[in-house]
Amino acid sequence: MKKYALFAATALTAATLAGPAVTSAQAATNTVMVGGAAMYPSKTIVANAVNSADHTTLVAAVKAAGLVGVLSGKGPFTVFAPTNEAFAALPKGTVATLLKPQNKAELTKILEYHVVAGDYTTTKLRAMILHDGGTATLKTVEGQPLMVMMNGSSNLVVKDAKGDVADITVADVTQSNGVIQVVDHVLMP
């Protein structure tokens, strides 16, 4: 049950995080804009995610999987949050199929694969990458690993179990119960 709660909290957090660059006024208040909405560090992943226009598909998936309550939990969680565009890049019909009640188990597995227990900022991830010889391995709530690597001097990428790679496009979106790293591809276990 704890694993399920951790996943749900993390998945919803992921739903909140993609969006425009931070302005100086936002930086002064530690508020980041994601999907046209302010992401407040004092709110949970769920409380912020529902406002992101870039994560409506993720939020719908979290609701369909029954993970809203979990993602509102204490955490901390790191959510690798795919954008609507990332979901749209899946083969035609995939999202609609996953959202059907009979596919809840598969949807939950995919969402949990985007959540890691702990607070993994890009600073912490870079340190792990350098310490571990170029690749940091993170165990997801789903159970399988994600690999995080450098792509150039400052960009981080996440590699899934199938070998596909996603860029972190909006980094370190702080939530009261974790951090969101917005990614440009859906990660698959």
C-alpha positions as CSV (number, residue, x, y, z in Angstrom):
1,M,0.0,0.0,0.0
2,K,2.9,2.4,0.8
3,K,4.3,1.7,-2.7
4,Y,1.0,2.5,-4.3
5,A,0.6,5.7,-2.2
6,L,4.1,6.8,-3.1
7,F,3.5,6.2,-6.8
8,A,0.2,8.1,-6.9
9,A,1.7,11.1,-5.2
10,T,4.6,11.1,-7.5
11,A,2.6,10.7,-10.7
12,L,0.3,13.6,-9.9
13,T,3.3,15.7,-9.2
14,A,4.6,15.0,-12.6
15,A,1.4,16.2,-14.1
16,T,2.1,19.7,-12.7
17,L,5.4,20.6,-14.1
18,A,6.0,21.6,-17.7
19,G,5.9,25.2,-18.8
20,P,7.5,28.5,-19.6
21,A,10.8,29.8,-18.3
22,V,11.0,31.5,-14.9
23,T,10.8,35.3,-14.8
24,S,12.9,37.4,-12.3
25,A,9.7,38.1,-10.3
26,Q,8.9,34.4,-10.1
27,A,12.5,33.6,-9.1
28,A,12.3,36.1,-6.3
29,T,9.3,34.2,-4.9
30,N,10.5,30.7,-5.8
31,T,7.5,30.2,-7.9
32,V,8.0,28.6,-11.3
33,M,5.5,28.7,-14.2
34,V,4.5,25.4,-15.7
35,G,1.9,25.0,-18.4
36,G,0.9,28.6,-17.9
37,A,0.3,28.2,-14.1
38,A,2.3,29.1,-11.1
39,M,3.7,26.1,-9.2
40,Y,3.8,27.0,-5.6
41,P,6.5,25.3,-3.4
42,S,4.0,25.3,-0.5
43,K,1.5,23.1,-2.4
44,T,1.5,19.4,-3.1
45,I,2.2,17.9,-6.4
46,V,-1.5,17.3,-6.9
47,A,-2.6,20.8,-5.8
48,N,-0.2,22.3,-8.4
49,A,-0.5,19.8,-11.2
50,V,-4.2,20.2,-11.9
51,N,-3.5,23.8,-13.0
52,S,-0.9,23.0,-15.6
53,A,-2.2,23.2,-19.2
54,D,0.7,21.1,-20.3
55,H,-0.2,18.2,-18.2
56,T,-3.9,17.6,-18.7
57,T,-3.3,14.1,-20.1
58,L,-1.1,13.2,-17.2
59,V,-3.7,14.5,-14.7
60,A,-6.4,12.5,-16.5
61,A,-4.2,9.4,-16.3
62,V,-3.5,9.9,-12.6
63,K,-7.3,10.2,-12.0
64,A,-8.1,7.1,-14.1
65,A,-5.4,5.1,-12.2
66,G,-6.9,6.2,-8.9
67,L,-3.6,7.8,-7.8
68,V,-4.7,11.3,-6.8
69,G,-4.7,10.5,-3.1
70,V,-1.3,9.0,-3.1
71,L,0.3,11.9,-4.9
72,S,-1.1,14.2,-2.2
73,G,0.9,12.2,0.4
74,K,3.9,13.3,2.4
75,G,6.7,12.2,0.1
76,P,9.2,13.2,-0.9
77,F,8.8,12.1,-4.5
78,T,10.5,12.9,-7.7
79,V,8.2,12.8,-10.6
80,F,9.4,12.7,-14.2
81,A,6.3,14.3,-15.7
82,P,5.6,13.9,-19.4
83,T,3.8,16.7,-21.2
84,N,0.7,16.4,-23.3
85,E,3.0,16.4,-26.4
86,A,4.9,13.5,-25.0
87,F,1.7,11.5,-24.6
88,A,0.6,12.6,-28.1
89,A,3.8,11.1,-29.5
90,L,2.7,7.6,-28.5
91,P,1.2,5.4,-31.2
92,K,-2.3,6.4,-32.1
93,G,-4.9,5.1,-29.7
94,T,-2.5,4.2,-26.9
95,V,-3.6,6.9,-24.4
96,A,-7.3,6.2,-25.1
97,T,-6.7,2.5,-24.6
98,L,-4.8,3.0,-21.3
99,L,-7.5,5.2,-19.9
100,K,-10.1,2.5,-20.2
101,P,-11.1,0.9,-16.8
102,Q,-10.0,-2.6,-17.9
103,N,-6.4,-1.3,-18.4
104,K,-6.0,0.4,-15.0
105,A,-3.2,-2.0,-13.9
106,E,-1.1,-1.3,-17.0
107,L,-1.7,2.5,-16.7
108,T,-0.7,2.4,-13.0
109,K,2.5,0.5,-13.9
110,I,3.4,3.1,-16.5
111,L,2.7,6.0,-14.2
112,E,4.6,4.5,-11.3
113,Y,7.6,4.1,-13.6
114,H,7.7,7.9,-13.7
115,V,8.0,8.2,-9.9
116,V,11.0,7.8,-7.6
117,A,11.0,8.0,-3.8
118,G,13.2,10.8,-2.7
119,D,14.0,14.4,-3.6
120,Y,16.2,14.3,-6.7
121,T,17.1,17.8,-7.9
122,T,19.3,18.2,-11.0
123,T,22.2,19.2,-8.6
124,K,21.8,15.9,-6.8
125,L,21.4,13.9,-10.0
126,R,24.6,15.5,-11.5
127,A,26.6,14.6,-8.4
128,M,25.3,11.0,-8.6
129,I,26.2,10.8,-12.3
130,L,29.7,12.0,-11.7
131,H,30.2,9.7,-8.7
132,D,28.8,6.7,-10.6
133,G,30.9,6.9,-13.7
134,G,28.5,8.7,-16.0
135,T,25.1,7.2,-15.2
136,A,22.9,7.5,-12.2
137,T,20.4,4.6,-11.6
138,L,17.2,5.4,-9.9
139,K,14.7,2.7,-8.7
140,T,11.2,3.7,-9.6
141,V,8.1,3.1,-7.5
142,E,7.1,0.5,-10.2
143,G,10.3,-1.4,-9.4
144,Q,12.4,-1.1,-12.5
145,P,15.3,1.3,-12.9
146,L,15.6,4.6,-14.8
147,M,19.0,5.8,-15.9
148,V,20.0,9.5,-15.8
149,M,22.9,10.8,-17.8
150,M,24.4,14.1,-18.9
151,N,23.8,15.2,-22.5
152,G,26.3,18.0,-22.8
153,S,27.5,20.3,-20.1
154,S,24.2,21.0,-18.4
155,N,21.4,19.0,-20.0
156,L,20.2,15.8,-18.2
157,V,18.4,12.9,-20.0
158,V,16.5,10.0,-18.7
159,K,16.7,6.6,-20.3
160,D,13.9,4.0,-19.8
161,A,14.0,0.2,-19.7
162,K,13.3,0.1,-23.4
163,G,16.3,2.3,-24.2
164,D,14.3,5.4,-25.2
165,V,15.6,8.7,-24.0
166,A,13.7,11.8,-22.7
167,D,15.1,15.2,-22.1
168,I,14.4,17.1,-18.8
169,T,12.9,20.2,-20.3
170,V,11.8,22.0,-17.1
171,A,14.0,21.1,-14.1
172,D,13.6,21.3,-10.3
173,V,10.0,22.4,-9.9
174,T,9.7,22.3,-6.1
175,Q,6.6,21.0,-4.4
176,S,5.8,20.6,-0.7
177,N,6.1,16.8,-1.1
178,G,8.8,16.5,-3.7
179,V,10.2,17.8,-7.0
180,I,9.0,17.6,-10.6
181,Q,11.3,17.1,-13.6
182,V,9.3,17.7,-16.7
183,V,10.2,15.3,-19.6
184,D,9.5,15.4,-23.3
185,H,8.8,11.6,-23.7
186,V,6.7,9.0,-21.9
187,L,9.0,6.6,-20.1
188,M,8.1,2.9,-20.5
189,P,9.0,0.0,-18.2
